[in-house]
Amino acid sequence: MSETVEDTAVVIVGAGVAGLTLGNFLLRNGIGCVVLEKRSREYVERRQRAGTIDSRGVRMFRAWGLEEVVESFGAPDESISFRMDGEEFTNDLFNNEDGDFDDMVFCPQQVLVRNLTDAFLRDGGDLRYESVGISLEDIDGAQPRVRYQDATGATRVVNCDYLAGCDGYHGVSRESIPADALTRYSYDYGYAWLSILADVTPDPAGMAIHSRGLAGIIPRGTTASRLYLQCAPDDTLEQWPDERVWSELEARFGIPVATGPVLHKQILPLRSVVYSPMSHGRLYLLGDAAHIVPPMSAKGINLALHDAEVFARAVIARIQKDDPALLTGYSETCLRHVWNYQAYAAWITELMHNAGDASYEGEFRKQTARAELERQFTSPTANRLFSEFAAGVN
Ligand SMILES: Cc1cc2nc3c(=O)[nH]c(=O)nc-3n(C[C@H](O)[C@H](O)[C@H](O)COP(=O)(O)OP(=O)(O)OC[C@H]3O[C@@H](n4cnc5c(N)ncnc54)[C@H](O)[C@@H]3O)c2cc1C
């Protein structure tokens, strides 16, 4: 059967946060790109995950003239409370001047994705849903190619100068790199989160530290919430019927919680992973394709945005100014940022969990975690690390 062969500057694999942000940045700078996404538009725009865009991310969109894609559903300092053993305590977490929280917003990931998609298509972007069987070829050569089947089943080939692997942790891009060319660094925290999407007003919105384990009720818009319950990594969904979810949230928060229809449940073992380097030949990895952080840090989406900006600047410099320096330094630039955020993610994840459930690290670590948390909540000096990272100024 005949193949359709085309050429473009950059093929972007994956129309998630990283891929669409990159696509918009390139398009606005006149760089040709094709975005290939294996799912349907409807599926991608409904996929609910993260919800916090840090100040750095919001300002980045503003600087690229894309502020419209960020919709604020509240600021974390106004929406999040903390409880320990059922008692609410006041905190100055988000009031540290070093924190620069002014621009940080709750913006559900699917809202950001929908808005990025609209902007890309409105500006004439080439976005191809239901592109399946993607294979990346000749990634070491001068002109790599992507072969795939389009929505009609026809085989298409796109030649390009650069490939952006934005297809998440389970995508094909990273798998195309020879195993001996990548090092995988990973850390398992030993516990998991039961992550639930519910059609319910986030009430109370916040985090609860409790000896039964950590719990969270985080806004995803005004009438939807993501609920988190620390659980064992080998727990199954059958062990967590809806009634248990609500009673456990109530026990950990120590007050009644608003209940509503549960839309989706999954168990996420908490872990951190980094692949290094983040490029091979003409293939560059962005976002979850290269690294994942535990959801406690709320940094996955923000790391994806950072990678997209670094890569966009590098490609623009290479193509428009014939300057290869940023592209050559892409992996190193991103990894420095990624490891900084991994350090923050590991610290905040262990602190919040150790302060509650002592069955993993013991009673001694529980007491030191509580002392550390108290300092975070009351001392602007101690709170600096949290403030800088949570706001994304680092
Ligand atoms: C339940 C859950 C809760 C989370 N909560 C938070 C949070 O609170 N805060 C936070 O910052 N982060 C959170 N994250 C992480 C965050 O969602 C990710 O870090 C973010 O989506 C990464 O963006 P990305 O563009 O790299 O990948 P994705 O958003 O995963 O996008 C990858 C895209 O590639 C497509 N794709 C995959 N394989 C292929 C293929 N073979 N061919 C073509 N296309 C393909 C996918 O369909 C998808 O559209 C959460 C994740 C989950 C699962």
The ligand as an SDF file (V2000), in Angstrom:
LIG
                    3D

 53 58  0  0  0  0  0  0  0  0999 V2000
   -4.1120   10.7090   38.9120 C   0  0  0  0  0  0  0  0  0  0  0  0
   -3.0200   11.6960   38.6580 C   0  0  0  0  0  0  0  0  0  0  0  0
   -2.9560   12.8510   39.4380 C   0  0  0  0  0  0  0  0  0  0  0  0
   -1.9590   13.7770   39.2130 C   0  0  0  0  0  0  0  0  0  0  0  0
   -1.9320   14.8920   39.9880 N   0  0  0  0  0  0  0  0  0  0  0  0
   -1.0090   15.8380   39.7380 C   0  0  0  0  0  0  0  0  0  0  0  0
   -0.9970   17.0520   40.4850 C   0  0  0  0  0  0  0  0  0  0  0  0
   -1.7940   17.2680   41.3970 O   0  0  0  0  0  0  0  0  0  0  0  0
   -0.0850   17.9970   40.1460 N   0  0  0  0  0  0  0  0  0  0  0  0
    0.8170   17.8120   39.1150 C   0  0  0  0  0  0  0  0  0  0  0  0
    1.5930   18.7250   38.8150 O   0  0  0  0  0  0  0  0  0  0  0  0
    0.8460   16.6590   38.4210 N   0  0  0  0  0  0  0  0  0  0  0  0
   -0.0420   15.6780   38.7080 C   0  0  0  0  0  0  0  0  0  0  0  0
   -0.0330   14.5410   37.9590 N   0  0  0  0  0  0  0  0  0  0  0  0
    0.9890   14.3930   36.9250 C   0  0  0  0  0  0  0  0  0  0  0  0
    0.6440   15.1850   35.6550 C   0  0  0  0  0  0  0  0  0  0  0  0
   -0.6490   14.8410   35.2240 O   0  0  0  0  0  0  0  0  0  0  0  0
    1.6860   14.8480   34.5930 C   0  0  0  0  0  0  0  0  0  0  0  0
    2.9660   15.1560   35.1180 O   0  0  0  0  0  0  0  0  0  0  0  0
    1.4590   15.6280   33.2930 C   0  0  0  0  0  0  0  0  0  0  0  0
    0.2870   15.1800   32.6660 O   0  0  0  0  0  0  0  0  0  0  0  0
    2.6450   15.4340   32.3610 C   0  0  0  0  0  0  0  0  0  0  0  0
    2.3600   16.0030   31.1110 O   0  0  0  0  0  0  0  0  0  0  0  0
    2.9270   15.3400   29.7720 P   0  0  0  0  0  0  0  0  0  0  0  0
    2.4950   16.2230   28.6830 O   0  0  0  0  0  0  0  0  0  0  0  0
    4.3660   15.0420   29.9590 O   0  0  0  0  0  0  0  0  0  0  0  0
    2.2200   13.9270   29.6870 O   0  0  0  0  0  0  0  0  0  0  0  0
    0.6560   13.5750   29.4630 P   0  0  0  0  0  0  0  0  0  0  0  0
   -0.2010   14.6470   30.0170 O   0  0  0  0  0  0  0  0  0  0  0  0
    0.5140   12.1880   29.9910 O   0  0  0  0  0  0  0  0  0  0  0  0
    0.4850   13.5840   27.9030 O   0  0  0  0  0  0  0  0  0  0  0  0
    1.0070   12.5610   27.0870 C   0  0  0  0  0  0  0  0  0  0  0  0
    0.1590   12.4770   25.8270 C   0  0  0  0  0  0  0  0  0  0  0  0
    0.7480   11.5320   24.9430 O   0  0  0  0  0  0  0  0  0  0  0  0
   -0.2370   10.6660   24.4360 C   0  0  0  0  0  0  0  0  0  0  0  0
    0.4070    9.4140   24.0700 N   0  0  0  0  0  0  0  0  0  0  0  0
    0.8330    8.4170   24.8660 C   0  0  0  0  0  0  0  0  0  0  0  0
    1.3740    7.4260   24.1590 N   0  0  0  0  0  0  0  0  0  0  0  0
    1.3180    7.8020   22.8660 C   0  0  0  0  0  0  0  0  0  0  0  0
    1.7230    7.1980   21.6620 C   0  0  0  0  0  0  0  0  0  0  0  0
    2.2850    5.9930   21.6460 N   0  0  0  0  0  0  0  0  0  0  0  0
    1.5030    7.8580   20.5010 N   0  0  0  0  0  0  0  0  0  0  0  0
    0.9130    9.0910   20.5080 C   0  0  0  0  0  0  0  0  0  0  0  0
    0.5000    9.7060   21.6310 N   0  0  0  0  0  0  0  0  0  0  0  0
    0.6950    9.0670   22.7930 C   0  0  0  0  0  0  0  0  0  0  0  0
   -1.2190   10.5370   25.5780 C   0  0  0  0  0  0  0  0  0  0  0  0
   -2.5050   10.0950   25.1300 O   0  0  0  0  0  0  0  0  0  0  0  0
   -1.2410   11.9600   26.1100 C   0  0  0  0  0  0  0  0  0  0  0  0
   -2.1980   12.7690   25.4390 O   0  0  0  0  0  0  0  0  0  0  0  0
   -0.9970   13.5720   38.1830 C   0  0  0  0  0  0  0  0  0  0  0  0
   -1.0580   12.4140   37.4050 C   0  0  0  0  0  0  0  0  0  0  0  0
   -2.0520   11.4790   37.6340 C   0  0  0  0  0  0  0  0  0  0  0  0
   -2.0820   10.2280   36.7850 C   0  0  0  0  0  0  0  0  0  0  0  0
  1  2  1  0
  2  3  1  0
  2 52  2  0
  3  4  2  0
  4  5  1  0
  4 50  1  0
  5  6  2  0
  6  7  1  0
  6 13  1  0
  7  8  2  0
  7  9  1  0
  9 10  1  0
 10 11  2  0
 10 12  1  0
 12 13  2  0
 13 14  1  0
 14 15  1  0
 14 50  1  0
 15 16  1  0
 16 17  1  0
 16 18  1  0
 18 19  1  0
 18 20  1  0
 20 21  1  0
 20 22  1  0
 22 23  1  0
 23 24  1  0
 24 25  2  0
 24 26  1  0
 24 27  1  0
 27 28  1  0
 28 29  2  0
 28 30  1  0
 28 31  1  0
 31 32  1  0
 32 33  1  0
 33 34  1  0
 33 48  1  0
 34 35  1  0
 35 36  1  0
 35 46  1  0
 36 37  1  0
 36 45  1  0
 37 38  2  0
 38 39  1  0
 39 40  1  0
 39 45  2  0
 40 41  1  0
 40 42  2  0
 42 43  1  0
 43 44  2  0
 44 45  1  0
 46 47  1  0
 46 48  1  0
 48 49  1  0
 50 51  2  0
 51 52  1  0
 52 53  1  0
M  END
$$$$
